[in-house]
Amino acid sequence: MTKHLILLSALLVFAGCGQNMPDGMPKLYPCQITVTRDGQPFAMASVKLYPVEPQKKEWSTTGLTGTNGVVDLRTNANYRGIPAGKYKIIVVKEDVEDIDKNFYYRLNTVDPNLGDMESTPLEIEIKSGKNKQTIDVGPEIKTRIGGKLRKFTEYTEK
């Protein structure tokens, strides 16, 4: 009897492990994008995929690259995988540059064209099955994002 209860409990736990998909969400396919800079893994970069087809615009796909340069892409921030279709790939990695002890600038460290849907040359087509692509963001370029910002420490120091 105890053996049957343990088995039943395990089945109930695993039955609840599936993802509840939103109504109308298309089937999602695995996709592995590896981002590199000069052939080396590019960590902590934000990657977004924007559907080229207007009817799929509601299914945004984003992720952050790990130390190996591979991005864990999730549709609508929660669901692993991407609907089939053609996408523009956007890559941004922010850094900060100190001006002095009280101010800093936010910087994008990749080519600004890669951070804009209209100008990015990066594309991928997601098909049924596994999808895999490696992209290189090129040399480091520092472009300011916004104006001069105050550091948080200025507000906490007296």
Residue, then its C-alpha position, 0 to 999 in steps of 0.5 A: m500500500t505504501k509503495h502505491l501511495i509513493l508512486l501515486s504521489a510522484l505521478l501527481v507531482f510530475a503531472g503538474c510540471g508541464q507549462n500552461m501555455p497562454d491561449g493562442m500561443p503557437k508551438l515553440y521550438p528549441c533554439q540555441i544562439t551563441v553570441t561571441r566577440d572575436g570568437q570568445p563567448f560574450a557573457m551578459a548580453s541581452v538578446k531579443l528576437y523580433p518577429v518579421e511577420p506582423q501576426k507574431k509580434e505579440w510573442s516576444t522572445t528575449g534572454l541573457t547570455g551566460t558565461n559560455g555565450v549561449v542565450d536561454l531564450r524564452t517567449n513572453a519571458n516564461y516559455r522556453g523556445i520560439p514560435a516558427g518564423k523569421y526573426k531579426i536578432i537584437v544584441v545589446k550589452e550595457d556597461v557604465e563609465d565613471i565620470d567622477k565619484n558622483f556621476y556615470y554614463r550608461l554605455n552600449t558596448v556593441d555596434p549600435n546597429l545590432g541594437d536596432m530592429e531596422s538596422t541589425p543585419l542579424e536574422i534567424e529563421i526558426k523551423s520545427g526541430k532544433n535551431k542553432q546559430t552562432i553570431d559574432v558582435g565584432p569589436e568593442i564599441k562604446t556608445r552612450i545611452g542617455g545622459k549623465l546619471r547620478k550614482f546611487t551612493e550620492y543619495t546615501e552618503k552624508 
